[in-house]
């Protein structure tokens, strides 16, 4: 979860004192001194901004650390923090606007342990090659899928996400036939909306929206998603009175986009009411603030049905948490991930980070909804367990989680007949990633 740029306006007046004084211009260009300056900036940034800054050790000897990552690891509060990370400024900015490099796919296991494509970004190499959710991966680079099993999951060893990296896949299609495809990893613009449709049943017009990550549209100000605007207009034009929001693989993203979505979904009478409060550490408590709803559009929904999983994290959970005081929210699928805290990048406040293309993204704040719900580190429990069925493409009304959602909308409750044998998955794609990629998991 990334904070919006509004926080930068509130703290831009802060004067950052020099971290070190170098008397010789030659030393400024020396790699050793640059490394020292960066490490000092990371340490100071954690002391200043880290949400658990009181837990940051004070006996750190910076010269003992060979890498910035090792230093950050020793500065984080292990009891709660699984998310603070370092990346580059370029990578951070690209990720939050969906500018990716790779094949452009996700994968997961079905209930039998087979490996299936879960989603495919339209403009990615795989998307342009026609790949679809529901294709089973049988071989990778002439090796059977079983050769890639690691623990409870799979590591397909696809190489770095840089242009020109090739991989060959053998896949089984829903009709039983197999195809062999060799594609290169390339740069592409990812789409957040994987599917949208309207299901008409008697007196109901039910929107179904598969939303995969909270990404802002590049170079659009104020920060927002044009895709979100187009989806909400689509649902308004079709006059929906129910909405299923599928966040099963959504690891989070921009808080600004999450706010945008919530303002479309919330009832009109919530305008002006509290959306959330955030809290920084004690040093920065003067920056604590409240955010209030400002209704957008004409959707008039009394409840929302969310499809979730352990891959639903961060901004996905923020939306559920902030809307639940104002409308009925039903969760179907599996319990969410559990990330009630957020972060924003600190390179803008520390010159050595900015000049060396180092982005420090530590946890900096916690968010509570209007009822004070804030510490959901174990995630949100579902109202009804249902398995992910990756053998079926988006929009298939017989997919288990979609089927259960529609049943609830029809009946207002979960019937015994809807219940199925369900074993929570022992592995999810989010488990293969850390740092920036955990928020936007994709291969």
Secondary structure, DSSP 8 states (H G I E B T S, - for coil): -B--THHHHHHTT-----S-----HHHHT-HHHHHHHHHHHHHHHHHHH-TTGGGS-S---GGG-SSHHHHHHHHS-TTT-S--EEE-HHHHHHHTTTEEEE--EEEEE-TTS-EEEEEE-TTSHHHHTT--TT-EEEEETTEEGGGGEETTEE------SSTT-EEEEEEE-TTS-EEEEEEE-EEEE--SEEEEEEEEETTEEEEEEEE--B---TT-SSS--HHHHHHHHHHHHTT-SEEEEE-TT---BBHHHHHHHHHHHS-GGGTTSEEEEEE--GGGGGG-EEEE----SS---SEEEEEE-TT--THHHHHHHHHTTTSEEEEEES------EEE---GGG-HHHHHTT-EEE-EEEEEE-TT-----TT----SEE----TTS-TT-TTSHHHHHHHHHHHHSS--GGG-------S--GGGG--THHHHT---
